[in-house]
Amino acid sequence: MSLTLYHHNSSVCAAKVRVALAEKSLPWESRLLRLDGDQFEPGYRKLNPRSVVPTLVHDGRAIIESNIILEYLEDAFPQHSLRPDNAADRAAARLLLQNLDNDVSGIHHAASVATYAIAYRHHVIAKAGSTERAELSKAIDQTMNNKSRAWLEDVVYKGIHAPAFAAAIMRFDLLIADFEQRLSSSIWLIGDHHSIADVAYTSYMIRLDLLQLDALWRKRPAVADWYGRLRARDSARAVLDWYDPENIETLTSRGRETAETVEQILAGLETRHEH
Ligand SMILES: N[C@@H](CCC(=O)N[C@@H](CS)C(=O)NCC(=O)O)C(=O)O
């Protein structure tokens, strides 16, 4: 049996698969992409025609899309099952996984917007050697696929003042409010067993935390407690141990610089909820 994961050190959707592999104690081989354009190389495109990570190759067969990979791992390796044990809970877990998906209303998209608006835009600016929109646009063209390109330029150019950023914070706020409700009546996201749903959100919660977006759960004790328990699991290391320390520094220091604006956006949302 061989499992090879094509991934990236800080990509949240790739980390999601590493967490599942860790929870299931499955051995795997690592193929790291830099995502600096190497995702478009013909060899990789053959495995993943969407030119994104992750891709899991199991005994020569390539599986793409992180949610589908998580489900695949449950089917192919039912030991250490991460599936809830009844049909209704499985359906609930699938819905939470679908929530993450990367169309523009998904949590994955919101996480990408927040990451670039707060932190990674500074990498693009450094690469372009300019904050001029046309120069940023050229730098983006060299590394990103067209789908990401559609939203990225505005976010890189305007940072946390891009309309997409406030929309992302609003999306997280709704998610975390929903989690607070769930976690007030169960130990994990779905019932009292750690499941595929908790696995799928681990890398996203860590990303929000690194970006200093923990204001999202400051007044939500059940989420704060759940996140503490996720972080305490060995599988959380499958997220953090792969990050470059430099990247962690960028995410946290840039996050500190923008935390006040985020608090203001959240305070505005709270006032809206009150009406
Ligand atoms: N829905 C896909 C999303 C994959 C995705 O967007 N991966 C990002 C990293 S988190 C990527 O490879 N980006 C490179 C690019 O957009 O060019 C999944 O969950 O596998």
The ligand as a MOL file (V3000), in Angstrom:
LIG
                    3D

  0  0  0     0  0            999 V3000
M  V30 BEGIN CTAB
M  V30 COUNTS 20 19 0 0 0
M  V30 BEGIN ATOM
M  V30 1 N -11.6420 22.7470 -3.4060 0
M  V30 2 C -10.2430 22.4740 -3.4630 0
M  V30 3 C -9.4640 23.7520 -3.2640 0
M  V30 4 C -8.0280 23.5740 -3.6040 0
M  V30 5 C -7.2530 24.8910 -3.5170 0
M  V30 6 O -7.7960 25.9740 -3.7840 0
M  V30 7 N -5.9790 24.7720 -3.1610 0
M  V30 8 C -5.1470 25.9470 -3.0460 0
M  V30 9 C -4.3430 25.9060 -1.7720 0
M  V30 10 S -5.3760 25.9770 -0.3270 0
M  V30 11 C -4.1760 25.9770 -4.2190 0
M  V30 12 O -3.6530 24.9620 -4.6050 0
M  V30 13 N -3.9600 27.1700 -4.7890 0
M  V30 14 C -3.0960 27.3670 -5.8870 0
M  V30 15 C -3.7230 28.2310 -6.9290 0
M  V30 16 O -4.8800 28.6860 -6.7160 0
M  V30 17 O -3.0640 28.4590 -7.9550 0
M  V30 18 C -9.9070 21.4440 -2.3640 0
M  V30 19 O -10.5150 21.5270 -1.2880 0
M  V30 20 O -9.0600 20.5730 -2.5970 0
M  V30 END ATOM
M  V30 BEGIN BOND
M  V30 1 1 1 2
M  V30 2 1 2 3
M  V30 3 1 2 18
M  V30 4 1 3 4
M  V30 5 1 4 5
M  V30 6 2 5 6
M  V30 7 1 5 7
M  V30 8 1 7 8
M  V30 9 1 8 9
M  V30 10 1 8 11
M  V30 11 1 9 10
M  V30 12 2 11 12
M  V30 13 1 11 13
M  V30 14 1 13 14
M  V30 15 1 14 15
M  V30 16 2 15 16
M  V30 17 1 15 17
M  V30 18 2 18 19
M  V30 19 1 18 20
M  V30 END BOND
M  V30 END CTAB
M  END
